[in-house]
Amino acid sequence: MTFSHSRECENVIFVYIFKFAVIAWGWWGGYNLAMKKAYFAGGCFWGLEELFRTQPGIVDITAGYTGGENDNPTYEDHEGHAEALEIVYDPSVTSYKKLLDFFFQIHNPTTLNQQGNDRGTSYRSAIFYQNDEELNEAKDFIDIVNKSGRWSDPVVTILESFTIFWRAEEYHQDYLQKNPGGYTCHAIYFDSYLK
């Protein structure tokens, strides 16, 4: 065997060992490869984050901005962006449908560009879908919510194609954990729509 063949064999062996390690341990970039992400907006991200953190299967939550026009948005400059959450979840414990169910329990999806005292497109109710499966599940769930009769007005939640998520400033992360009793307009208004 020549030197070049020996080097090729070493490279092939390395690739197989690396693939085995990734599959065996299932970790890459700090998250299990099987983890999924979901993106929701429903008013100020503080209250949404605080309630979602209690749900089974939630691995991580990041407050941020999405759906807008400018890159690197900030709280002072996020034109068109919604205050949103990036939710990392374990699909072996929960599902996208269960996340949708909880999302519609904890905010008012019938008020256009408003939650509580917060008004403007930053506070819109929106689901940022990543694929057709999420889009269809979101459409189906909006039908479930409308047919439930729990709200006196129809759902105005916007379905927007996900593009990019921008992490919000550090003081917004885990805000209500750092500031117990801080402002929130979110609560668990209803039990599951899936019962």
Summary of the structure (lengths in Angstrom):
residues: 195
radius of gyration: 20.4
end to end distance: 66.8
largest distance: 77.7
contacts: 567
relative contact order: 0.19
helix: 35%
strand: 23%
